[in-house]
């Protein structure tokens, strides 16, 4: 796939007109320091002014290759034409009524689409919210209402959000939890399948290990829900070994425990399937979606089995802005774009192209411990050469060098030693290759790099 332009006046090539950051971005960063709470950090020291396709343009005119998609949000591409048109039409009609006061068709249409598209052919219901964390929290509420139980199990390295409950569910302390407790109770943690660090443990055995911990430390009769990311996001793009998710889901089904798939980051074609659960045919009881759902507008959802979803009493679910009409219009347009432009297939093409380059890099550089991921959700775990010891300093250095050269890459992982790559599915092959070339140069230039 190759394009030359996308969106208004956004040429699809990397272009640096100033050092990164340029003078206008530096001035805006100074204003940010005076106006915005210091707890809000930024990955890039630049301020965006336009974005489309695979390019973000900053206020100094630099064209940056986007391998981050606003953390997997602009999956269909920034300013995707169908999304722009749908939002413009909706904003001219009305911007808000609150669905709980005066409902509107867009909300119902999004619910119908999610009921149709999410895994499983059972009868489903959907409720809409604003953020991934809000949706995860409501999935727990629904599971508790359905089961009459309180306990929730999550996994090592998990990330589920920044609300009080989802901070308790999140594994990583800094920056997400440190100093913000006490946290919600009745949240328990089980070991994840982490093939790179599990010594070859297969998925079935890893699932039995997790189940043993759950049964001993929690007990199935006390457990409302098991909540898991099919591929972990902030935790390091960890993909459990084959068989882990199906075995865990089967155990939940046998014991009447609600199996919740947190597909906030993995959903909507990101992994080369419409949803990551589709890869092994796992059908969750509840699925949580957000990020790529609405082309950049704030929207999230919980979708699941009708009997479970309808367990909450009338008025027990909702929120003032949940399912905002602009976001609903954007979501319908984003879904149409995914289907019309065959973006599931495109994600697989991106996987093929990028894994070839990243694995070639791995063969040359012993600091690349593992290359992993599916679709356009790929990661490079960095270690001290010849060991499996995490090297977060190297990850920071490589990401910083890429940023200086005009390529947006993100880091993640419990130890901060993983480079994560999340390009929009509208990006061209040329930009992907350029981004890979920049990463290779950053590795070669780093201390101790391959010679």
Buried (B, 14 or more C-beta within 10 A) or exposed (E): BEBEEBBEEBBBBBEBEBEBBBEBBBBBBEEBEEEEEEEEEEEBBBBBBBBBBBBBBBBBBBBBBBBBBBBBBBBBBBBBBBBBEBBEEBEEEEEEEBBEEEEBEBBBBBBBBBBEBBBBEEEBBBBBBBBBBBBBBBBBBBBBBBBEBBBBBBBBBBBBBBBBBBBBBBBBEEEBBEEEEEBBEBBBBBBBBBBBBBEEBBBBBBBBBBBEBBEEEBEBEBBBBBBBBBBBBBBBBBBBBBBBBBBBBBBBEEBBBBBBBBBBBBBBBBBBBBBBBBBBEBBBBBBBBBBBBBBBBBBBBBBBBEEBBBBBEEEEBBBEBBBBBBBBBBBBBBBBBBBEBEBBEBBBBBBEBBBEBBEEBBEEBBBBBBBBBBBBBBBBBBBBBEEEEBBBBBBBBBBBBBBBBBBBBBBBBBBBBBBBBBBBBBBBBBBBEBBBBBBBBBBBEBEEBBE
